[in-house]
Amino acid sequence: MTFVFVRFLVLISLLSVAKEKSQTEKILTDYTDEEIDQLFDKWEENEDEKDPDDYAHLKPPKQPNVQFDLSKPISNVDDMLKQSKKGRRHHVIARAGQSSLFNANIHTQRYMLDDIRAIFVIQDGSVAWDVKDFLITQEDCRSVELEQKTYWGPGASAEERREKEAKTKKEEEVKENAFKKMAEMQGKQEL
């Protein structure tokens, strides 16, 4: 039933367009079923031809051209990461409030993970390091996580720091042991 209704609407819209082009063409009652089917097929063909602008939001954003001076040694990894994230969306996980960021004229979107942790979404990733620098100076900030590194704020307790460092050390040992086992297995396969 709905197919017939849709077909009828398509026919009416096509006929109104055709009538606008020329007043001397057939009227609705003069069309045969075969002609109606042909008009319907033409309409579907035109609908299949999509405008490329309809898909512009699906294309990845144009990446900025980041130039590194390879003649100079890399002295600060954070500066290099900051340059590489320019123009890209980036996330910062922090244990602090957003109101202080807004007051510092740094615009972010905040998503609360729990009562004291939040993810801050920053449209320009190079600003993430400025956000980190600002947050770790706030009294209520416990920590900021950026690029898999934890930066401690004045609100962090010594116990919290020890727990995080022990957890990080344990994770690194697990990774190192996994790499050793993979290397051993690769060595056995080569023999």
Residue frames as qw, qx, qy, qz and C-alpha x, y, z in Angstrom:
[[0.000, 0.886, 0.463, 0.000, 0.00, 0.00, 0.00],
 [0.281, -0.825, 0.096, 0.480, 2.78, 2.45, 0.91],
 [0.454, -0.123, 0.589, 0.658, 4.66, 1.59, -2.28],
 [0.231, 0.636, 0.632, 0.377, 1.64, 2.54, -4.34],
 [0.154, -0.943, -0.240, 0.172, 1.29, 5.79, -2.40],
 [0.417, -0.598, 0.332, 0.599, 4.98, 6.63, -2.85],
 [0.413, 0.175, 0.673, 0.588, 4.72, 5.81, -6.51],
 [0.108, 0.827, 0.526, 0.168, 1.70, 8.08, -6.81],
 [0.261, -0.894, -0.015, 0.363, 3.56, 10.95, -5.10],
 [0.458, -0.320, 0.517, 0.649, 6.55, 10.47, -7.37],
 [0.331, 0.472, 0.677, 0.457, 4.30, 10.50, -10.38],
 [0.017, -0.932, -0.360, 0.028, 2.62, 13.70, -9.31],
 [0.342, -0.776, 0.196, 0.492, 5.94, 15.44, -8.62],
 [0.444, -0.090, 0.632, 0.629, 7.37, 14.32, -11.96],
 [0.244, 0.645, 0.641, 0.337, 4.29, 15.39, -13.80],
 [0.110, -0.947, -0.201, 0.226, 4.27, 18.79, -12.18],
 [0.372, -0.571, 0.410, 0.606, 7.89, 19.30, -13.24],
 [0.376, 0.183, 0.728, 0.543, 7.13, 18.07, -16.74],
 [0.136, 0.817, 0.554, 0.087, 4.10, 20.30, -16.95],
 [0.206, -0.863, 0.026, 0.461, 6.15, 23.33, -15.98],
 [0.403, -0.278, 0.575, 0.655, 8.55, 22.61, -18.84],
 [0.122, -0.027, -0.612, -0.781, 5.90, 22.49, -21.45],
 [0.505, 0.182, 0.423, -0.730, 2.17, 23.01, -21.33],
 [0.664, 0.340, -0.375, -0.550, 1.67, 20.99, -24.54],
 [0.165, 0.231, -0.958, 0.048, 2.73, 17.60, -23.10],
 [0.486, -0.327, -0.774, -0.240, 0.33, 14.88, -22.00],
 [0.480, -0.533, 0.225, -0.660, -1.93, 15.27, -19.05],
 [0.337, -0.350, 0.808, -0.334, -1.95, 12.81, -16.16],
 [0.779, 0.179, 0.472, -0.373, -4.80, 10.69, -17.49],
 [0.712, 0.621, -0.240, -0.223, -3.09, 10.23, -20.86],
 [0.023, 0.600, -0.797, 0.064, -0.05, 8.35, -19.45],
 [0.877, -0.019, -0.440, -0.192, 0.05, 4.58, -19.75],
 [0.825, -0.553, 0.112, 0.026, 1.35, 2.31, -17.00],
 [0.846, 0.153, 0.063, 0.508, 4.53, 1.72, -18.98],
 [0.260, 0.706, -0.031, 0.658, 5.20, 5.46, -19.27],
 [0.532, -0.780, 0.094, -0.316, 4.60, 5.90, -15.55],
 [0.922, -0.281, 0.094, 0.248, 7.12, 3.11, -14.84],
 [0.656, 0.419, 0.023, 0.627, 9.66, 4.81, -17.09],
 [0.080, -0.814, 0.070, -0.571, 9.17, 8.13, -15.30],
 [0.762, -0.629, 0.101, -0.115, 9.56, 6.39, -11.95],
 [0.903, -0.008, 0.063, 0.425, 12.81, 4.69, -13.10],
 [0.403, 0.628, -0.030, 0.665, 14.23, 8.03, -14.29],
 [0.384, -0.814, 0.084, -0.427, 13.38, 9.60, -10.95],
 [0.886, -0.437, 0.110, 0.107, 15.18, 6.78, -9.06],
 [0.775, 0.292, 0.021, 0.561, 18.26, 7.13, -11.33],
 [0.111, 0.758, -0.077, 0.638, 18.46, 10.83, -10.53],
 [0.638, -0.719, 0.104, -0.255, 18.17, 10.09, -6.82],
 [0.944, -0.134, 0.017, 0.303, 21.10, 7.62, -7.01],
 [0.527, 0.494, -0.080, 0.687, 23.39, 10.40, -8.23],
 [0.500, -0.755, -0.306, 0.293, 24.40, 11.91, -4.89],
 [0.159, 0.929, -0.150, 0.299, 25.97, 15.29, -4.42],
 [0.687, 0.160, -0.492, 0.509, 29.57, 14.94, -3.10],
 [0.080, -0.470, 0.325, -0.817, 28.83, 17.72, -0.62],
 [0.793, -0.402, -0.159, -0.428, 26.35, 15.40, 1.08],
 [0.932, -0.166, -0.235, 0.219, 29.31, 13.33, 2.28],
 [0.283, 0.716, -0.319, 0.553, 31.66, 16.17, 3.25],
 [0.536, -0.655, 0.325, -0.422, 31.11, 15.52, 6.95],
 [0.985, -0.130, 0.109, 0.013, 32.40, 11.94, 6.53],
 [0.686, 0.546, -0.247, 0.413, 35.73, 12.99, 5.08],
 [0.663, -0.443, -0.249, 0.549, 38.57, 13.36, 7.57],
 [0.001, -0.978, -0.034, 0.204, 39.51, 16.96, 8.22],
 [0.628, 0.671, -0.219, 0.328, 42.42, 18.35, 6.26],
 [0.781, -0.454, -0.125, 0.412, 45.55, 17.79, 8.29],
 [0.003, 0.974, -0.183, -0.135, 47.82, 20.73, 8.86],
 [0.771, 0.476, -0.283, 0.314, 51.25, 20.60, 7.30],
 [0.619, -0.765, 0.161, 0.080, 53.58, 20.08, 10.24],
 [0.637, 0.624, -0.343, 0.296, 57.23, 20.75, 9.51],
 [0.760, -0.614, 0.083, 0.194, 59.92, 19.50, 11.87],
 [0.247, 0.852, -0.460, 0.042, 63.46, 20.80, 11.69],
 [0.989, -0.080, -0.094, 0.087, 65.43, 17.54, 11.56],
 [0.532, 0.548, -0.362, 0.535, 68.78, 19.34, 11.73],
 [0.234, -0.556, 0.457, -0.654, 68.12, 20.23, 15.38],
 [0.266, -0.053, -0.940, 0.208, 68.01, 17.53, 18.04],
 [0.498, -0.592, -0.447, -0.449, 64.67, 17.00, 19.71],
 [0.155, 0.268, -0.608, 0.731, 65.08, 18.54, 23.13],
 [0.385, 0.058, 0.539, -0.747, 61.49, 18.61, 24.29],
 [0.048, 0.207, 0.945, 0.247, 59.17, 15.77, 23.36],
 [0.136, 0.645, 0.620, -0.427, 56.13, 17.73, 24.56],
 [0.159, 0.631, -0.161, -0.742, 56.84, 20.54, 22.07],
 [0.076, 0.173, -0.833, -0.519, 57.10, 18.01, 19.24],
 [0.044, 0.403, 0.913, -0.050, 53.82, 16.34, 20.26],
 [0.130, 0.663, 0.341, -0.653, 52.17, 19.73, 20.59],
 [0.176, 0.475, -0.448, -0.737, 53.12, 20.59, 16.98],
 [0.072, 0.004, -0.935, -0.348, 51.96, 17.22, 15.67],
 [0.039, 0.506, 0.831, -0.227, 48.49, 17.62, 17.25],
 [0.098, 0.352, 0.012, -0.931, 47.80, 21.07, 15.81],
 [0.469, 0.147, -0.375, -0.786, 44.38, 21.22, 14.20],
 [0.506, -0.106, -0.842, -0.155, 43.31, 17.80, 15.50],
 [0.668, -0.573, -0.057, -0.472, 40.80, 16.98, 18.21],
 [0.428, 0.272, -0.755, 0.415, 42.46, 15.76, 21.39],
 [0.690, -0.597, -0.336, -0.232, 41.44, 14.50, 24.83],
 [0.155, 0.441, -0.620, 0.631, 42.81, 15.30, 28.27],
 [0.668, -0.492, -0.555, -0.064, 41.78, 13.36, 31.36],
 [0.133, 0.435, -0.414, 0.788, 41.93, 15.42, 34.52],
 [0.441, -0.540, -0.675, 0.243, 40.90, 15.42, 38.14],
 [0.140, -0.227, -0.161, 0.950, 39.89, 19.08, 38.32],
 [0.308, 0.675, 0.539, -0.398, 37.04, 21.44, 37.52],
 [0.466, 0.474, 0.490, 0.565, 36.08, 22.97, 34.16],
 [0.039, -0.958, -0.282, 0.030, 35.02, 26.36, 35.48],
 [0.411, -0.715, 0.255, 0.505, 38.61, 27.42, 35.96],
 [0.484, 0.077, 0.618, 0.614, 39.36, 26.49, 32.33],
 [0.188, 0.770, 0.532, 0.297, 36.44, 28.55, 31.10],
 [0.240, -0.940, -0.081, 0.228, 37.55, 31.50, 33.21],
 [0.457, -0.501, 0.450, 0.581, 41.01, 31.21, 31.63],
 [0.508, 0.638, -0.166, -0.554, 39.36, 31.53, 28.18],
 [0.025, 0.267, -0.931, -0.249, 40.12, 27.91, 27.23],
 [0.740, 0.096, 0.028, -0.665, 37.04, 26.36, 25.66],
 [0.067, 0.184, -0.979, -0.048, 36.59, 22.62, 26.09],
 [0.757, -0.233, -0.309, -0.527, 33.82, 20.06, 26.23],
 [0.173, -0.386, 0.803, -0.420, 33.71, 18.12, 29.48],
 [0.800, -0.133, -0.478, -0.338, 32.48, 14.57, 29.98],
 [0.461, -0.573, 0.540, -0.410, 32.45, 13.34, 33.58],
 [0.546, 0.188, -0.816, -0.030, 33.89, 9.86, 34.16],
 [0.523, -0.455, -0.679, 0.239, 33.11, 9.80, 37.88],
 [0.293, -0.894, -0.308, 0.144, 32.79, 12.31, 40.73],
 [0.342, -0.805, 0.205, 0.439, 36.34, 13.67, 40.42],
 [0.425, -0.193, 0.639, 0.611, 37.55, 12.65, 36.94],
 [0.521, 0.728, 0.229, -0.382, 36.61, 14.19, 33.61],
 [0.605, 0.159, 0.489, 0.608, 37.63, 14.00, 29.98],
 [0.128, 0.769, 0.023, -0.626, 38.15, 17.36, 28.33],
 [0.664, 0.429, 0.492, 0.365, 37.73, 17.39, 24.53],
 [0.121, -0.707, 0.160, 0.678, 39.79, 20.07, 22.83],
 [0.705, 0.673, 0.185, -0.126, 39.22, 20.92, 19.17],
 [0.471, 0.769, -0.396, 0.173, 42.83, 21.98, 18.53],
 [0.926, -0.228, -0.233, 0.191, 45.15, 19.35, 20.01],
 [0.518, 0.370, -0.289, 0.715, 48.08, 21.73, 20.29],
 [0.319, -0.632, 0.129, -0.695, 46.15, 23.55, 23.04],
 [0.869, -0.337, -0.358, -0.057, 46.11, 20.35, 25.14],
 [0.658, 0.019, -0.384, 0.647, 49.52, 21.15, 26.62],
 [0.059, -0.395, 0.136, -0.907, 48.34, 24.63, 27.59],
 [0.721, -0.448, -0.224, -0.479, 45.32, 23.02, 29.26],
 [0.852, -0.175, -0.408, 0.279, 47.63, 20.61, 31.08],
 [0.402, 0.218, -0.312, 0.833, 49.93, 23.44, 32.20],
 [0.323, -0.452, 0.018, -0.831, 46.98, 25.43, 33.47],
 [0.810, -0.387, -0.313, -0.311, 45.28, 22.53, 35.27],
 [0.792, -0.111, -0.447, 0.400, 48.35, 21.34, 37.17],
 [0.191, 0.277, -0.308, 0.890, 48.69, 24.79, 38.74],
 [0.539, -0.489, -0.177, -0.663, 45.18, 24.64, 40.23],
 [0.257, -0.412, 0.706, -0.516, 44.98, 23.76, 43.93],
 [0.780, 0.005, 0.427, -0.458, 42.17, 21.22, 43.51],
 [0.749, 0.476, -0.405, -0.219, 43.83, 19.39, 40.59],
 [0.820, -0.386, 0.423, 0.009, 45.09, 15.94, 41.51],
 [0.497, -0.218, 0.677, 0.497, 46.44, 14.79, 38.15],
 [0.566, 0.644, -0.104, -0.505, 46.26, 15.29, 34.40],
 [0.695, -0.038, 0.665, 0.271, 46.79, 12.47, 31.90],
 [0.468, 0.794, -0.126, -0.367, 48.03, 13.46, 28.47],
 [0.608, 0.576, -0.539, -0.086, 49.65, 11.23, 25.85],
 [0.903, -0.155, -0.396, 0.063, 49.81, 8.32, 28.33],
 [0.419, 0.195, -0.482, 0.744, 51.77, 10.41, 30.83],
 [0.419, -0.769, -0.482, 0.036, 50.55, 11.52, 34.23],
 [0.223, 0.458, -0.209, 0.835, 51.28, 15.04, 35.40],
 [0.410, -0.488, -0.681, 0.361, 50.68, 15.64, 39.10],
 [0.099, -0.743, -0.138, -0.648, 48.84, 18.64, 40.48],
 [0.016, -0.410, 0.565, -0.716, 49.04, 20.14, 43.97],
 [0.723, -0.252, 0.137, -0.629, 45.87, 18.30, 45.07],
 [0.852, 0.118, -0.508, -0.052, 47.44, 14.84, 44.70],
 [0.687, -0.652, 0.295, -0.127, 48.43, 12.99, 47.85],
 [0.022, -0.612, 0.786, 0.086, 51.76, 11.21, 48.20],
 [0.565, 0.005, 0.810, -0.158, 49.91, 7.89, 48.56],
 [0.686, 0.627, 0.252, -0.271, 48.04, 8.47, 45.30],
 [0.330, 0.792, -0.481, -0.180, 51.31, 9.17, 43.50],
 [0.261, -0.408, 0.874, -0.027, 52.94, 6.01, 44.88],
 [0.676, 0.256, 0.653, -0.226, 49.96, 3.88, 43.83],
 [0.625, 0.745, 0.013, -0.232, 49.99, 5.29, 40.29],
 [0.158, 0.741, -0.645, -0.100, 53.75, 4.90, 39.93],
 [0.441, -0.213, 0.867, -0.095, 53.59, 1.30, 41.20],
 [0.713, 0.464, 0.472, -0.231, 50.78, 0.52, 38.76],
 [0.483, 0.817, -0.244, -0.200, 52.72, 2.12, 35.89],
 [0.091, -0.604, 0.791, 0.036, 55.88, 0.22, 36.82],
 [0.597, 0.029, 0.788, -0.149, 53.95, -3.06, 36.93],
 [0.689, 0.646, 0.229, -0.233, 52.37, -2.38, 33.51],
 [0.299, 0.805, -0.490, -0.151, 55.81, -1.63, 32.03],
 [0.314, -0.389, 0.865, -0.032, 57.19, -4.88, 33.44],
 [0.702, 0.309, 0.612, -0.195, 54.31, -6.84, 31.93],
 [0.584, 0.784, -0.065, -0.201, 54.91, -5.20, 28.54],
 [0.053, 0.726, -0.682, -0.077, 58.65, -5.85, 28.77],
 [0.502, -0.157, 0.846, -0.090, 58.08, -9.54, 29.63],
 [0.724, 0.523, 0.397, -0.213, 55.65, -9.88, 26.73],
 [0.438, 0.824, -0.321, -0.161, 58.20, -8.39, 24.32],
 [0.193, -0.546, 0.815, 0.009, 60.89, -10.75, 25.64],
 [0.647, 0.114, 0.740, -0.142, 58.62, -13.76, 25.12],
 [0.665, 0.705, 0.133, -0.207, 57.77, -12.61, 21.60],
 [0.209, 0.794, -0.559, -0.117, 61.47, -12.18, 20.80],
 [0.401, -0.319, 0.857, -0.056, 62.22, -15.67, 22.14],
 [0.712, 0.367, 0.571, -0.181, 59.42, -17.16, 20.08],
 [0.535, 0.811, -0.139, -0.194, 60.64, -15.37, 16.97],
 [0.037, -0.674, 0.735, 0.065, 64.17, -16.66, 17.59],
 [0.558, -0.059, 0.822, -0.097, 62.88, -20.24, 17.90],
 [0.703, 0.590, 0.333, -0.215, 60.87, -19.92, 14.68],
 [0.350, 0.828, -0.391, -0.196, 63.92, -18.71, 12.74],
 [0.277, -0.450, 0.848, 0.048, 65.90, -21.82, 13.74]]
